[in-house]
């Protein structure tokens, strides 16, 4: 069931980040959309949401204001939107979040978001020299100073957390020191968007998913080690989720675990679509004809790509079905599995990284627990070599032909 809606309230941005899936990877269809979501679209969406919640007996929803850059809209837009949601969608508890690049986020904005109960997340890419290389204004100037100021204003004043895309050029120590210097207590990291035919910066196609080539795992293990040694560490959700999964908890998100994905995206024009970062695959891949001005919210379940997306931790390549860490990895984020040749019928580009990271974390967890606790959780030591070896040999579980055909249907050959 979809319980989180990402509202792309602006389809333009005041920054021009080089890796941005919205504007700089694969898809230019945003140019045909309205620049901003209208209050009329919010109203229609809220009415449809009311029916959807009644039909599905939902009493909790998350609404994420996203963009482009959501601060390009007016304060009145947010006052009006929250009023509309709470007036129309009765008997539902809302978790409102805004994810911004932080430019222009001043005290007035924080006051407004505090009054409206909107939690604020800011995207940042680490120390100034790196942040200013990637997160730049359209004139090429870096945005670090503005963003740092916005983060500091938000401490104990409505800032919920910081989100950074992993950049291998930044050492984990530099990134961690930067985060600590900001004094935030919640931080999360994302693996870069990209797929087999449009790899994240610096990755070499012929080395992807080979034994020695685990640049992201090596980087993440170093960050984890630094983080763990810090007695006053901030929460890092990515590590927390992985540890919970290793401990056998029912956890996960669109990148990890075996849960259904429960996120849909509402575009500025009212189109209801699959997670927007899948746009990095190719022009128009996420586009469908489902629009809340003419459709009901449940119609999204008829979209084939959406069906794959919500079930993406079940609809995986044969290799994943036979993988010893499948329950933790879930085959990875759908967008990271794409290749022109096979569509989504691949393990993620981060497959070997995930195996190495999971084995490291699992062994580390075992070392810190008593034998009884490990036995209770069914935890035993594992080795990266063994799992990679096993993966090369094993294909006991066959992928269903119907699933394979659906995943391959997105291939470009
Ligand atoms: S680690 Fe690799 S093979 Fe295993 S589930 Fe993840 S993507 Fe699939």
Boltz pocket constraint, residues with backbone or C-beta under 6 A from the ligand:
constraints:
  - pocket:
      binder: B
      contacts: [[A, 319], [A, 320], [A, 321], [A, 323], [A, 324], [A, 325], [A, 326], [A, 329], [A, 330], [A, 331], [A, 332], [A, 347], [A, 348], [A, 350], [A, 351], [A, 352], [A, 354], [A, 355], [A, 391]]
      max_distance: 6.0
